[in-house]
């Protein structure tokens, strides 16, 4: 009898221990290993309920200007968005449609359970004690954001500005935009969301980070980087005659010059006068393998690491440059290339930052309800992409493209400031007008801001996009 009781006790003890072990493993999995995926789930019930039952933390710009906050309503709390030009960045926190943008990326932080504060997470999940939410601080500067929004106006396209030293995003505008307040308003959210989903202009897409476009002549810095680091002499003169064809095997295909040029060009001339034929010859000289290598070093074809969604783009449709005509076209930014404004901003930030590419990020800090910093968002550099000497050489040529004789990027001039930059007029799909680009940084000798501008279906970049870039740089520099 005693042995039977003892055996039963051992069996019960082992069963309880096993159940405890299974429960412990489950808790460990969901709280540690699966917590990131849960936090990123826009329909996580815990995050949705928190949006209704108590105020979410504020989203503010770098100077503390409120961008998003919670307001008490008859049904609980609802989000209020102060700046429609940041709609694709802040996103929305909707009881019906879930979370997007910063609201989704920093969902736990905005309910007082930031990953850097495990005690608050534990107390909330297991004791039901919820810490008051603090705030998420963005790198956005309200003044620079307004300048970018005003510059782009109602023109379809995007502008993104960032600090090349840190990767912090200072401004991010995507047009067309939308009103996030309508998406979170119970009285109109369904009709508003339906309209957004049916809108062919895709206002929910952040064109600054997700829009993919042919880069046109702004890509020539990649070709030049590959050439310079292959020992190509930038002072060597190449003959440019429009139209250009190296041999008859190209059939009826020719590279055309934007200025119908005839003459001898060095690399500085090629940048200043945006000469496609010059860069087509450079690309053919260095070869497809070298150009492909440097395009990948600059991140072309891979999505930038960002705290929001970012497009990957492509070097070519197949991933390889498999014929001379495609090599020539790719070398001056056409062919099958697709990039986002963010990707091009990062390429120029690399040049501005002595060859080191920064990691872009919208948020810079998470603070608690007492305004103490819980976590700094500072992902550090991607790495050294090109040498400091190559970056310096390119900077000098890009300054010439803005302020040199006949420079195509003349519209980006700022009195008293050396601006380095490049325009582009990117050929679009047949029957559609080209896109106008400008990408630049300033002051050229010690850059603190990089700006990428794309205006869809417009005239050449020097006339349309470059002046917009100058407006944003002036705001960032306080000029």
N, C-alpha and C positions, 0 to 999 in steps of 0.2 A: 504493500500500500504506500509506504513511504517512498519507495523507488518510483512508483507511478506518479506520485505528486511532484517529486523532484524532476522527473522527465518532462512532465507537462509545463512546469515552471521554466525549464530550459528552452522548451519549444516556443513558449510564449515570449520569452526574453529574446530569442533569436528572431522571431517574427517582428517584434517591435523594433529591434535594432535594424532589421532589413528595411522596414517601412521608413524608419528615420533616415537611413542611408539614402533610399530612393528620393525621399522628400528633400534631403539636403542637396543631392545632386541636381534635382529639378530647380531648387531655389538658386543654386550656384549658376546653373546654365542660364536661367532667365534674367538673373540680376547682373551677371558678369559677361558671359559669352554672347548672349542674345540681346543685351541691353541696347547696343548700338543700332541693331536692325529695328528693334521696337521703337527707339527714339526717332528713327528716320521714317517710320510708317506714318503717313499723313492721316490714317484713320485709326491710330492707336486710341482705344476708348478712354484710357487714363488721361491722355492729353486733351481729348475732346471735352471730357467732363470738366477738366480743370478750366477750360476756356469759359464755361458757363457759370460754375459755382463760385469762382473767386477771380479777382483781377489778375491778368497776366502782367508780366514785367513790361516795362517800356522799352521801345527801340529808339535810340537817340543817335545823333550825329557826333562827330568827334568833339564838338564844343558843347554838348549837352542839349542841343535843340531837339525837342521831342518830334519823332517821326510817326510813331504808333503808340497808342496807349489804350487802356481799358476804361470804359465808362459804364456806370450803373444804369440798368434799364429795368423795366417792370418784370422781365423774365430772367434777370441775372445780370451778367456782364457781357458787354459787346465791345469789339475793337473799333477804334477810331483812327483813321489814317489821314495824316495831315498833308502829305505831299504826293499827289497823283503821279508826278514824274518818277517816283521811286516804286511804283506799284509792282513791277516785276522783281524788284529787289526785296522789299519787305514782304511781299506776298500777302496772304490772308489767313486768318484763323476763323474758320466757319464751322458751326455745329453740323451743318449739312454736307459741306464739301471738303471738310478736313483742313489740312494745313499746307501752305506752300511757301517758297522763298525763305527768308530769315525766320519766319514764324515756324517753319518746319525744321530747318537746319539747326536751330537753337531752341527747339521745343522744350526740352527739359530745363534749360537755363531760364526760360521765360515763365516757368511755374515754380522756381525756387529749388530745383533739383539738378544743378549743374554737375556734370561728371567729375569736376574737380573738388566737389564737396560731398563725399560719400556719406558723411554723417547725416546730412539733410535728406539724402535719398533714403537711407535706412529708416530714419524716423518717420518719413512720410509713408513709406510702403508698409512698414510693419507696426507702427504705433499710431498712424493716422494723424501725425503732428506735422502740419504743413508750414514751412517757413515762408514768410512774406517774400514775394518775388522781387528781384532787383531790376536790373536792366541789362540789355545788350548794347554795347557801344560800337558803332560802325566807324570806319575810316572816312565815311562821306563827310564832306565839308559843305554845309548848306550854301555858302556863297559860290563855291565852284559848281555845285549841282545846279543852282539857279542860272549861272552863266551858260552852262552846257544846255540846259533846257531852253533858255531864251535863244541861244545860237541856232539850235536845230529847229526850233519853232514847230510848225506843223509838218515839216518835211519828213518823209518816211526814211528811217535810218537809225543810226546809233552813234553815241559819243561815250567813250570811257576814258577816264583820267586816273592815273595812279602814280604813286611815289616809287621811282625806280630803285630806291635804296632799300625799301622794305616790302614792296608789293601791295601796300595798303591802297585800296581803291578810294579815290577822292570824289569821283562823280561817275554816275552811270545812268544814261538816258536811253530809252528805247521807244521809238515812235512807229506805229500807234501804241498808246498806252490804254489803261482802263481805270475805272474807279473801284478800288477794293472795298470801299464803304458799301457799295451796292451788293457785293457778294456776301457780306456779313449781315445785311439788314433783312430780318425775317420777312418783312412785307414785300420785298422785291428781289430776294436772292435767287429764286428759281428762274425768273424771267431774265435777270441780268446774266446769270451763268449760262443759260441756254443761248443767249445772244452772243456771248463771248466764244462759245464753242462753235457756233455757226459762222462766225466772222472769218471770211477768207483772208483777211490781213493778219490774222493770228496775233492779236494783241497780248495774249498770255505769254508769248515767247519773249524772252529777254534777248533782243537782237545783239546787245553788246557782248554777251557771252555765249549765246546759242546760235545766233545767226551765222550762216556760212555763205561766203561770197568769194569770187575770184579776187585776188589782191591787186592785180595790175602791177604797176611799176613800183609800188611800195615794197614788193618782194625782192627787188634788185639788191637790197642789202645782204640777203642770204647768198645770192650768187657771188657777190663781191667778197663776202667773208670766205666762202669756199675757195675762191681764186687766190685771194691774198695769202691764205694759209697753205696754199699749194705752191707758193713761190712765184705766182704770176706778178709781173711788173706793172703796177698801176700807171706808170708814166709812159709805158709803151703805147705808141699810136696805132690804132686800128683804122683801116679804111672803111668808111660808111658811105654806101651809095644806095639810095632808095629807088626801087625795091631791091631787097637782098635775097640772093639765092646762091649757096656755095657751089652747087653743081646741078646739072640737068636732071639728076636722078630725083630731084624734088618735084619734078613734073610742073604742075601749074601752081605750086605753093610758094609764096614769097613772104618774107618778114617785111613789114612796112614801118617806115619812120613817121612819127607823129608830126615832124616838121619838114618832111620830105628832104632830109638832109643829104648833103654830099660834102665829104671832107674827112680829115683825120681827127680822131677822137682819142683822148686818154680817159682813164676811169673818172676823174673829176669832171671832165666834160660830159661823160655819159650820164652822171648823176644830175649835173646842173641843167642839162637840156633833155633829160629823161629819154635817152636814145635807146630804143628797143634793139636796133640792129647791132649796136655796140655790145650790149649784154647777151644777145643771142650768140655772137661770136665768142664771147668769154665762156659761156656755158658749153659750147661745142669744143672749146679748147681744153677745158678741165674734165669733161666727160660726165656721163650720167651717174656713175658710182659716187664720184666726189660730191656732186650737187645733192644727190639723195642723202648721203651721209650728213651733210650740214643741215639740210632741211629737217632731218630727224633730230639732230642735236638741238635745233631751235624749237623742237616740239611739234612740228607740222605733222599732222596725221594722228596725233594723240590729244586727248582732252586735257587741258591744263588742270592741275590740282587746285581746286577752288572749293570754298565752303558752300557754294550753290552749283547748280547744274551748268556744265560748260560743254560746248560742241567740240568734236574731235577734228572735223575737217578731213582733208585728204591731199596727198601730193599728186596722185593720179588715181583714176578709177580702179586700176588694177594693183596699184601700190608700187609699180615699177615704171621707169622711164625707158621704154623699149624701142624707140625709134628717134632718129635725128631731128625730125620736125617737132616732135613732142619735147625733146630736150631744148631746142631753140625757144619754143613757146614758153616752157616752164621757166627758163632762165630770166625772162622779163615779166613773169607773173601771170601768164595766161595758161594755155594748155588746159589741163583738167584740175588745176589747183582750186581748193576751197579752204578758206580760213575764217575765223571769227575776228571781230575787232579786238577782242581781248588777246588772242594769240598774236596778232600783229603788234599790239601795244607791248607785249612781253618781249618780242623780238627787238623792238627799239629800246625797251628798258634795259635789255642786255647790253646793247651798245652804250647806252648812257651810263651804265653801272660797271664800266671797265671790263666788260665781257662776262660778267656774272649775272645769270638770270634770277630774278626774285620769284618767290612763290606768291601768287595773288591771293588776296583775302578781303572780304567785305567787312567782317567784324574784327575789332582789335582788342576788346576786353569784355568780360562779363563781370558785373558788379552786383553785390548783394543789396538788400533793402537799406542798409546803413551806408551805402556808397563805397564800401570797401571792395578792392579788386579781388575777385575769386580766382580769375583765370585771365592770363594774357594770351591773345591769339597772335602768335608771331611765328609762322611756320619756317622761317629761315629761307636761304637761297636754294634754288634747284641745283645750281652748280656752275662751274666755269665752262662756258660754251665756246667762247673764242678768247684769244689772248688780249691783254690790255692794249698792246700795241696795235692790233687789228682794230679794236674798238676806237682807239684814238684816231687812226687813219680814216675810218668811216665817218667819225664825227666831223672831222675837218671837211670832208666832201659833202656831208649833209648840210653843213653851214653854208657852203657854196651854193647848194641847190636852192637855198632860201634867199641869200643876199648877194650871190655872185651875178655877173652880167648875164641878163636874159634868163635867170634861174626860174624854172617852172613853178617853184613853190614860193614865189615872191609874196603871195597873199598872206603868208604866215609871219611876215616881218613884225617885230615889236620894237619901237624906238628905244634905244639904249640897252637892248637885250640881244645877245647872240642866240638865235634860234637854229636848231638843227632839225631838218625835216625833209620829207619826200611826199610828193603827190602821186596819185595814180588815177588813171581812167580805165576802169576794168570792163572789158567787153563782156556782155551778158548773153543770155540765150538769144537765138535768132529772132528778130522782130521786136526785141526789147531794148530800150535805151541803156547805155552803160551806167555803171556806178562810179561816183566820184569819191576818192579817198584822200585823206591827209593823215600822216602820222609824224609826230615830231616831239622834241623835248627841249627844255630850257631850264636855266641858262646853260648853254652848251659846255662851258668850262666846268660847271659843277651842277649837274641837273638835279632838280627837285620835283619835276613833273613831266610825265609823258602823256600825250593825248593822242587818241586814235579816233578819227571821224570817218564815217561812211554815210553818204547821202545817196539813197537808191534812185536809179533811173534819172540821172541828172547830167549836166554838162561836165566838162573836164574838172578834175579835182583841184587844179590850181586856182580856178575861178570860183568854185562853189565850196569845197571842203576846207581849203587852207585858211581862209579868213575865219571860219568857225573855230578851227583849232587855235588860232591866235587869240580869239575872245576867251576861250577857256584857260589858256596859259596865262593870259593877263590876270584873270581872276585868281588863279592859283599863286601867282607871283606878287599879287597886290599892286599891279600896275594900272 
